[in-house]
Amino acid sequence: MDSELQRQLAERVRFYRELGIYDFYRRERQACVSEPTGETQPAASLLEALDHPETLVLPSSGPKEEMTPERALRVIREDIGDCTRCVLHKQGRKQIVFGVGNPRADIMFIGEAPGADEDRQGEPFVGRAGQLLNNMISAMGIRREDVYIANIIKCRPPGNRTPEREECDTCSPFLMRQIEVVKPKIIVALGAVAAKTLLGVNDAMVNLRGRIYDFKNTKLAATYHPAYLLRDPRQKKETWKDLQMVMKYLGMPVPPAKEPVG
């Protein structure tokens, strides 16, 4: 098929995936897959079918697994595969660092990028900054297992450098799908890269924090990245104020503590 048809087809499939529809079948022979012969029909027929979703049916062979958040996240991870979409796969990353936590979490923490420990273990926020994030979560009266944690990009940049715009743009659509699946009541953007990428603005963290934003179908608050707090512990009090704001928005009790993010 020509490139324009490929583009149209990809857009339609992406749209239906966002709705939670992953398989496309049609009963008529002019559909994308014919009946017993298995002959592939022209891609234009699939575009026509996708324009008329009432003609699409699920496969009849075998029971269909329910599209739970857990399965939806697995599908996204499978779609990422051993990603080669940007240059980071050639710059020393060991593995994809997808996300971890409760697929039905009320709070989703989103950081910048995996570091060396995360790249080694395949899980976000497991190094020194991750231990501080665990303390922040505990100070809120919940557990790490109660939230969902991810990053703007899923591969470690060399030397832990700041992710480039192209890398963020390439990777963030998968993050948007994760957000859509988890459906958190609020997102906490950790650090300037996460906040600016998600909000689509270019401003300093001091101006971005301290308020709750509308973000797609949920809310978003920005605060300092735990790695920054390790370098400048004076900002821990400000970070605690941001977390208290999140807790109040969710109707959570705010535990009294002078050094809750230590």
C-alpha positions as CSV (number, residue, x, y, z in Angstrom):
1,M,0.0,0.0,0.0
2,D,1.1,3.6,-0.5
3,S,2.4,5.7,2.3
4,E,-0.7,7.8,2.6
5,L,-2.9,4.7,3.0
6,Q,-0.5,3.4,5.6
7,R,-0.8,6.7,7.5
8,Q,-4.6,6.6,7.4
9,L,-4.7,3.0,8.5
10,A,-2.3,3.6,11.4
11,E,-4.4,6.6,12.5
12,R,-7.6,4.6,12.5
13,V,-6.1,1.7,14.4
14,R,-4.6,4.1,16.9
15,F,-8.0,5.7,17.4
16,Y,-9.7,2.4,18.1
17,R,-6.9,1.2,20.4
18,E,-7.5,4.3,22.5
19,L,-11.1,3.1,22.8
20,G,-9.9,-0.3,24.0
21,I,-10.6,-2.1,20.7
22,Y,-7.6,-4.2,19.6
23,D,-8.9,-6.8,17.1
24,F,-10.7,-6.0,13.8
25,Y,-12.7,-8.6,11.8
26,R,-15.5,-8.4,9.3
27,R,-18.0,-11.0,8.2
28,E,-18.0,-10.0,4.5
29,R,-15.3,-11.3,2.1
30,Q,-14.3,-7.8,1.3
31,A,-13.0,-7.3,4.8
32,C,-9.3,-7.2,5.8
33,V,-9.3,-11.0,6.3
34,S,-11.3,-13.3,4.2
35,E,-13.2,-16.4,5.5
36,P,-11.7,-19.8,5.4
37,T,-9.1,-19.1,2.7
38,G,-7.3,-16.6,4.9
39,E,-6.5,-14.4,1.8
40,T,-5.6,-10.8,2.7
41,Q,-7.9,-8.2,1.2
42,P,-6.8,-4.7,0.1
43,A,-5.9,-2.3,2.9
44,A,-8.5,0.1,1.6
45,S,-11.2,-2.4,2.6
46,L,-9.9,-2.3,6.1
47,L,-10.1,1.5,6.1
48,E,-13.7,1.2,4.9
49,A,-14.4,-1.3,7.7
50,L,-12.9,1.0,10.3
51,D,-15.1,3.8,9.0
52,H,-18.1,1.6,9.7
53,P,-17.4,0.0,13.1
54,E,-20.8,-1.6,13.3
55,T,-19.5,-4.2,10.7
56,L,-16.6,-5.2,12.9
57,V,-17.0,-8.3,15.0
58,L,-14.7,-10.2,17.4
59,P,-13.2,-13.5,16.4
60,S,-15.5,-16.4,17.0
61,S,-12.7,-19.0,17.8
62,G,-12.2,-19.3,21.6
63,P,-13.2,-17.2,24.5
64,K,-12.1,-13.5,24.5
65,E,-10.0,-12.4,27.4
66,E,-11.5,-9.4,29.3
67,M,-9.6,-6.1,28.6
68,T,-8.7,-5.4,32.2
69,P,-6.3,-2.6,33.1
70,E,-3.6,-5.2,33.8
71,R,-4.1,-6.8,30.3
72,A,-4.3,-3.3,28.6
73,L,-0.9,-2.4,30.1
74,R,0.6,-5.7,28.9
75,V,-0.7,-4.9,25.4
76,I,1.0,-1.5,25.5
77,R,4.3,-3.1,26.7
78,E,4.1,-5.6,23.9
79,D,3.5,-2.8,21.4
80,I,6.7,-1.1,22.6
81,G,8.7,-4.3,22.2
82,D,12.5,-3.9,22.1
83,C,12.0,-0.3,21.0
84,T,14.2,1.2,18.3
85,R,12.1,4.2,17.6
86,C,14.7,6.8,18.7
87,V,18.4,6.9,19.1
88,L,18.5,5.8,22.7
89,H,18.4,2.1,21.7
90,K,21.9,2.7,20.2
91,Q,23.3,4.6,23.2
92,G,23.8,2.0,25.9
93,R,20.4,1.4,27.3
94,K,20.0,-2.1,28.7
95,Q,16.3,-2.5,28.7
96,I,12.9,-0.8,28.5
97,V,11.7,0.6,31.9
98,F,7.9,0.5,31.4
99,G,6.1,1.3,34.7
100,V,5.1,-0.3,37.9
101,G,2.4,-0.2,40.5
102,N,-1.4,-0.4,40.9
103,P,-3.1,-0.4,37.4
104,R,-6.1,1.2,39.1
105,A,-4.2,3.8,41.2
106,D,-5.7,7.1,42.2
107,I,-2.2,8.7,42.0
108,M,0.2,8.4,39.2
109,F,3.8,9.6,39.6
110,I,5.6,10.5,36.4
111,G,9.3,11.2,36.4
112,E,11.8,12.1,33.7
113,A,13.8,9.0,32.6
114,P,15.3,5.9,34.0
115,G,18.8,6.1,35.6
116,A,21.5,3.5,35.9
117,D,19.8,1.5,38.7
118,E,16.4,1.6,36.8
119,D,18.1,0.5,33.6
120,R,19.7,-2.4,35.4
121,Q,16.6,-3.5,37.2
122,G,13.9,-2.6,34.6
123,E,11.8,-0.7,37.2
124,P,11.4,3.0,37.6
125,F,12.6,4.8,40.7
126,V,14.6,2.1,42.5
127,G,17.9,4.0,43.1
128,R,18.6,6.7,45.7
129,A,15.9,9.0,44.2
130,G,13.5,6.1,44.2
131,Q,14.1,5.5,47.9
132,L,13.3,9.2,48.5
133,L,10.2,8.8,46.4
134,N,9.2,5.8,48.6
135,N,9.6,8.1,51.7
136,M,7.4,10.7,50.0
137,I,4.7,8.2,49.3
138,S,4.9,6.8,52.8
139,A,4.6,10.3,54.2
140,M,1.2,10.5,52.4
141,G,0.0,7.5,54.4
142,I,0.0,5.1,51.4
143,R,2.4,2.5,50.0
144,R,4.4,2.3,46.8
145,E,2.1,-0.5,45.7
146,D,-0.9,1.8,45.9
147,V,0.3,4.2,43.2
148,Y,1.5,3.8,39.6
149,I,5.0,5.0,38.7
150,A,6.3,5.7,35.2
151,N,8.6,8.1,33.3
152,I,8.3,10.4,30.3
153,I,10.7,8.2,28.4
154,K,11.4,4.5,28.9
155,C,15.1,4.3,28.1
156,R,18.1,5.6,30.0
157,P,19.8,8.5,28.3
158,P,23.6,8.2,28.2
159,G,25.1,9.7,31.3
160,N,21.7,10.4,32.7
161,R,21.5,13.5,30.5
162,T,18.2,15.4,30.1
163,P,16.0,13.7,27.5
164,E,15.8,15.5,24.1
165,R,12.6,16.8,22.7
166,E,12.5,14.2,19.9
167,E,13.0,11.4,22.4
168,C,10.1,12.7,24.6
169,D,7.8,13.2,21.6
170,T,8.6,9.6,20.4
171,C,8.0,7.9,23.7
172,S,5.2,10.0,25.3
173,P,2.4,8.5,23.3
174,F,2.9,5.2,25.1
175,L,2.8,7.1,28.4
176,M,-0.5,8.7,27.3
177,R,-1.9,5.2,26.7
178,Q,-0.7,4.2,30.2
179,I,-2.5,7.2,31.7
180,E,-5.6,6.3,29.8
181,V,-5.6,2.8,31.1
182,V,-4.8,3.6,34.8
183,K,-7.2,6.5,34.8
184,P,-5.6,8.2,37.9
185,K,-7.6,10.8,39.8
186,I,-4.4,13.0,39.7
187,I,-0.9,12.8,38.2
188,V,2.1,14.1,40.1
189,A,4.8,15.3,37.6
190,L,8.2,14.9,39.2
191,G,10.6,17.5,37.9
192,A,10.7,20.2,35.2
193,V,11.0,17.8,32.2
194,A,7.9,15.8,33.2
195,A,5.9,18.9,34.0
196,K,6.8,20.8,30.9
197,T,6.4,17.8,28.6
198,L,2.9,16.9,30.0
199,L,1.7,20.5,30.2
200,G,3.2,21.6,27.0
201,V,4.7,24.7,28.5
202,N,8.2,26.0,29.0
203,D,8.5,27.5,32.4
204,A,10.5,27.1,35.6
205,M,9.4,24.6,38.2
206,V,9.1,27.4,40.8
207,N,6.3,28.8,38.6
208,L,4.7,25.4,37.7
209,R,4.3,24.0,41.2
210,G,1.7,25.0,43.8
211,R,-1.4,24.5,41.8
212,I,-3.6,21.8,40.3
213,Y,-4.0,21.7,36.5
214,D,-6.7,20.2,34.3
215,F,-5.0,17.5,32.2
216,K,-7.0,15.5,29.7
217,N,-9.6,13.6,31.8
218,T,-7.8,14.0,35.1
219,K,-5.8,16.5,37.1
220,L,-2.1,17.2,37.4
221,A,0.2,18.7,40.0
222,A,3.9,19.4,39.6
223,T,6.7,19.2,42.2
224,Y,10.4,18.7,42.4
225,H,12.1,15.5,41.3
226,P,13.5,13.4,44.1
227,A,16.9,13.5,42.5
228,Y,16.8,17.3,42.7
229,L,15.8,17.1,46.4
230,L,18.9,14.9,47.0
231,R,21.0,17.8,45.7
232,D,19.0,20.6,47.4
233,P,17.3,19.2,50.5
234,R,15.9,22.7,51.3
235,Q,13.2,22.1,48.8
236,K,11.8,19.2,50.7
237,K,9.4,21.4,52.6
238,E,8.0,22.9,49.4
239,T,7.6,19.4,48.0
240,W,5.7,18.4,51.1
241,K,3.4,21.3,50.5
242,D,2.7,20.1,47.0
243,L,2.0,16.6,48.2
244,Q,-0.3,18.0,50.9
245,M,-2.2,19.8,48.2
246,V,-2.6,16.5,46.3
247,M,-3.8,14.8,49.4
248,K,-6.4,17.5,50.2
249,Y,-7.7,17.3,46.6
250,L,-8.2,13.5,47.0
251,G,-9.8,14.0,50.4
252,M,-7.0,12.1,52.1
253,P,-6.0,12.9,55.8
254,V,-2.9,15.0,56.0
255,P,-0.6,13.5,58.7
256,P,1.2,16.0,60.9
257,A,4.9,15.9,60.3
258,K,7.7,18.4,60.3
259,E,10.1,16.5,58.1
260,P,7.9,14.1,56.2
261,V,10.0,13.9,53.0
262,G,13.3,13.2,54.7
